Amino acid sequence: MISIIICSRNITLFDKLKESINNTVGVVEYEIIKLDNLTIKESITKVYNRGIDIAKYEFLLFVHEDVVFHTPNWGVVLANIFNQDSNIGLVGIAGSKYKSRYPSAFWHTKIDELFIHILQHYNSRKPQVQKLGFKENNLEQVVAIDGVFLALRKNTNVKFNEEIKGFHCYDLGISIDVIENKYEIVVTDQILIEHFSIGNTNLDFVKGVINFHRLYKNKLPKYLNNKKPSLEKVALKRFLEVCLENKFIPYNLWFSYLIKCPFNRLNFNLMKLALFKLKNI
């Protein structure tokens, strides 16, 4: 019923995850597919597509190697979500109701657009359960989910876009492609996993996001109700802040923000960085 596909680069982490799965998945048919990416070092889209090709079950779960499961019988919960609605093509535990047309991560939006349920570890503080958005319902529709836990219905006939290189934005890509194939995406708070690392928004991340938007610009924005210009500004600002942290200036995006918000301090900080770069040419 569930093929659990893992891109593996650390045998210790894999063994811990495998034990966690076996102890918690519940009374459901499943297989664990370990795809060793330590020596080959392919992009995650290629690795995951190899997993799709060899998976024998209908529900495909792609999960990061550095997690463990805390919810008993979570496999039954996941199968029930898919079985109760054939329109559901993708299931996650973190996602957003709005994805901007501007380069940005799914979390680069206002907090009331987010749904997250995860036990997260941090670099400088104690791990804690991060829970956002879930109030009355255990299941919420979104337009993009995070790749830490990403479950796909196989008969959507959607695969990971191999034009997305490296290890960033593969989750955004498959989210958009699932929607384009007329399936829904949901997130649930009924499955709790513990994630031992925090995401790295380094220069590779920045360039990955820009490349993703080059590929998908004609399919964005994605939203459930109405397009919200205020969220476009938020996404643009949040991404430019990440660019600034990495001392990288995407000038076309900066000029767009300068027009929208000319007096925001972010423009001053980007100007300082631009002048610094000019002086050091």
Solvent accessible surface area in square Angstrom, and as a share of the most:
residue,aa,sasa,rsa
1,M,79,0.35
2,I,0,0.00
3,S,0,0.00
4,I,0,0.00
5,I,0,0.00
6,I,0,0.00
7,C,17,0.10
8,S,3,0.02
9,R,104,0.38
10,N,66,0.34
11,I,102,0.52
12,T,99,0.58
13,L,60,0.30
14,F,14,0.06
15,D,74,0.38
16,K,101,0.43
17,L,1,0.00
18,K,87,0.37
19,E,108,0.48
20,S,13,0.08
21,I,0,0.00
22,N,73,0.37
23,N,112,0.58
24,T,22,0.13
25,V,3,0.01
26,G,27,0.26
27,V,145,0.83
28,V,23,0.13
29,E,115,0.51
30,Y,67,0.25
31,E,36,0.16
32,I,43,0.22
33,I,17,0.09
34,K,82,0.35
35,L,10,0.05
36,D,76,0.39
37,N,0,0.00
38,L,94,0.47
39,T,113,0.66
40,I,106,0.54
41,K,126,0.53
42,E,48,0.21
43,S,16,0.11
44,I,12,0.06
45,T,0,0.00
46,K,82,0.35
47,V,0,0.00
48,Y,2,0.01
49,N,10,0.05
50,R,85,0.31
51,G,0,0.00
52,I,13,0.06
53,D,97,0.50
54,I,107,0.54
55,A,7,0.05
56,K,137,0.58
57,Y,40,0.15
58,E,60,0.27
59,F,10,0.04
60,L,1,0.00
61,L,0,0.00
62,F,1,0.00
63,V,1,0.00
64,H,53,0.24
65,E,20,0.09
66,D,21,0.11
67,V,2,0.01
68,V,18,0.10
69,F,9,0.04
70,H,86,0.38
71,T,25,0.15
72,P,98,0.62
73,N,75,0.39
74,W,0,0.00
75,G,0,0.00
76,V,51,0.29
77,V,33,0.19
78,L,0,0.00
79,A,4,0.03
80,N,81,0.41
81,I,6,0.03
82,F,1,0.00
83,N,93,0.48
84,Q,122,0.54
85,D,48,0.25
86,S,83,0.54
87,N,84,0.43
88,I,4,0.02
89,G,0,0.00
90,L,0,0.00
91,V,0,0.00
92,G,0,0.00
93,I,0,0.00
94,A,6,0.05
95,G,0,0.00
96,S,0,0.00
97,K,59,0.25
98,Y,7,0.03
99,K,1,0.01
100,S,4,0.03
101,R,111,0.41
102,Y,13,0.05
103,P,14,0.09
104,S,1,0.01
105,A,5,0.04
106,F,14,0.06
107,W,98,0.34
108,H,9,0.04
109,T,6,0.03
110,K,84,0.36
111,I,116,0.59
112,D,97,0.50
113,E,12,0.05
114,L,13,0.07
115,F,12,0.05
116,I,15,0.07
117,H,21,0.09
118,I,10,0.05
119,L,31,0.16
120,Q,11,0.05
121,H,41,0.18
122,Y,44,0.17
123,N,136,0.70
124,S,110,0.71
125,R,136,0.50
126,K,171,0.72
127,P,61,0.39
128,Q,89,0.39
129,V,75,0.43
130,Q,57,0.25
131,K,99,0.42
132,L,43,0.21
133,G,29,0.28
134,F,19,0.08
135,K,183,0.77
136,E,166,0.74
137,N,82,0.42
138,N,78,0.40
139,L,44,0.22
140,E,36,0.16
141,Q,73,0.32
142,V,2,0.01
143,V,3,0.02
144,A,0,0.00
145,I,0,0.00
146,D,33,0.17
147,G,2,0.01
148,V,3,0.02
149,F,0,0.00
150,L,0,0.00
151,A,0,0.00
152,L,1,0.00
153,R,19,0.07
154,K,64,0.27
155,N,83,0.43
156,T,3,0.02
157,N,131,0.67
158,V,12,0.07
159,K,92,0.39
160,F,6,0.02
161,N,37,0.19
162,E,68,0.31
163,E,104,0.47
164,I,4,0.02
165,K,125,0.53
166,G,32,0.31
167,F,81,0.34
168,H,47,0.21
169,C,9,0.05
170,Y,11,0.04
171,D,18,0.09
172,L,6,0.03
173,G,0,0.00
174,I,0,0.00
175,S,0,0.00
176,I,0,0.00
177,D,26,0.13
178,V,0,0.00
179,I,40,0.21
180,E,74,0.33
181,N,69,0.35
182,K,175,0.74
183,Y,54,0.21
184,E,61,0.27
185,I,0,0.00
186,V,8,0.05
187,V,0,0.00
188,T,0,0.00
189,D,17,0.09
190,Q,79,0.35
191,I,0,0.00
192,L,36,0.18
193,I,0,0.00
194,E,23,0.10
195,H,19,0.08
196,F,65,0.27
197,S,51,0.33
198,I,73,0.37
199,G,59,0.57
200,N,96,0.49
201,T,45,0.26
202,N,52,0.26
203,L,67,0.34
204,D,96,0.50
205,F,12,0.05
206,V,0,0.00
207,K,104,0.44
208,G,16,0.15
209,V,1,0.00
210,I,55,0.28
211,N,38,0.20
212,F,0,0.00
213,H,9,0.04
214,R,146,0.53
215,L,43,0.21
216,Y,5,0.02
217,K,129,0.55
218,N,140,0.72
219,K,80,0.34
220,L,18,0.09
221,P,25,0.16
222,K,29,0.12
223,Y,85,0.32
224,L,62,0.31
225,N,118,0.60
226,N,108,0.55
227,K,96,0.41
228,K,76,0.32
229,P,96,0.60
230,S,53,0.34
231,L,4,0.02
232,E,6,0.03
233,K,83,0.35
234,V,27,0.16
235,A,2,0.01
236,L,0,0.00
237,K,66,0.28
238,R,91,0.33
239,F,0,0.00
240,L,0,0.00
241,E,61,0.27
242,V,14,0.08
243,C,0,0.00
244,L,44,0.22
245,E,127,0.57
246,N,37,0.19
247,K,133,0.56
248,F,56,0.23
249,I,13,0.06
250,P,12,0.08
251,Y,98,0.37
252,N,108,0.56
253,L,15,0.08
254,W,9,0.03
255,F,105,0.44
256,S,33,0.21
257,Y,3,0.01
258,L,63,0.31
259,I,144,0.73
260,K,70,0.30
261,C,33,0.20
262,P,66,0.42
263,F,199,0.83
264,N,48,0.25
265,R,162,0.59
266,L,10,0.05
267,N,10,0.05
268,F,104,0.43
269,N,44,0.22
270,L,0,0.00
271,M,91,0.40
272,K,111,0.47
273,L,18,0.09
274,A,9,0.07
275,L,85,0.42
276,F,119,0.50
277,K,81,0.34
278,L,114,0.57
279,K,169,0.72
280,N,96,0.49
281,I,173,0.88
